[in-house]
Amino acid sequence: MRRKDRLVAKARNNPNSLSFREFETLLSQCGWVFDHQTGSHRIWYSSNRYRLPIQSKRGQAKGYQVREFLSQYDQETQNE
């Protein structure tokens, strides 16, 4: 199983369990592009130009942001 697939599975099983570094790795491996940072918010864009601001909470990804990513990821992969 590829790393991307393992991270997607981990995110689906428990969105609160991803570290912020793992979340950014997942975004990158799914084709999302880091655009810029404003304060503590890091702005990522999907290939369809969906904007996702994310921020770290003591080194962990925020669960609601992971769920938002998964929702958009599912929509985009469904259209392929």
C-alpha positions in Angstrom: 0.0 0.0 0.0 1.4 3.4 -1.0 2.0 6.1 1.6 -0.8 8.2 0.2 -3.3 5.4 0.6 -2.1 4.7 4.2 -2.6 8.4 5.1 -6.0 8.6 3.5 -7.1 5.5 5.4 -5.7 6.9 8.6 -7.5 10.2 8.0 -10.8 8.4 7.3 -10.5 6.2 10.4 -9.7 9.0 12.8 -9.4 12.6 11.4 -8.0 13.8 14.8 -5.1 11.3 14.7 -3.0 13.0 11.9 0.0 15.0 12.8 0.2 18.4 10.9 3.2 17.1 9.0 1.3 14.0 7.9 -1.6 16.2 6.8 0.6 18.4 4.7 2.3 15.3 3.2 -1.2 13.9 2.4 -2.3 17.1 0.7 0.9 17.2 -1.4 0.7 13.6 -2.4 -3.0 14.1 -3.5 -1.9 16.8 -5.9 -2.8 19.8 -3.7 -0.4 22.8 -3.9 0.8 25.0 -1.0 0.2 28.6 -2.1 1.1 30.9 0.9 0.9 31.4 4.6 -0.9 34.2 6.4 -0.2 34.2 10.1 -0.7 30.7 11.3 -2.9 29.7 8.3 -1.3 27.8 5.5 -3.3 28.0 2.3 -3.5 25.0 0.0 -5.3 24.6 -3.3 -6.6 21.5 -5.1 -6.2 21.0 -8.8 -9.8 22.3 -9.2 -8.7 25.5 -7.3 -10.6 24.6 -4.1 -9.0 26.6 -1.3 -8.3 25.0 2.0 -6.7 27.0 4.9 -5.2 24.8 7.5 -3.4 25.4 10.8 -1.6 23.3 13.3 -2.9 22.8 16.8 0.2 21.8 18.9 1.6 19.8 16.0 -1.7 18.0 15.2 -4.0 18.6 12.3 -7.4 19.8 13.2 -10.0 17.1 12.6 -12.6 19.4 10.9 -10.0 20.5 8.4 -9.1 16.9 7.7 -12.8 16.1 7.2 -13.2 19.1 4.9 -10.2 17.9 2.8 -11.6 14.3 2.6 -15.0 15.6 1.4 -13.4 17.7 -1.4 -10.9 14.9 -2.2 -13.8 12.4 -2.6 -15.7 14.9 -4.9 -12.7 15.4 -7.1 -11.7 11.7 -7.4 -15.3 10.8 -8.1 -15.2 13.0 -11.2 -12.1 11.4 -12.6 
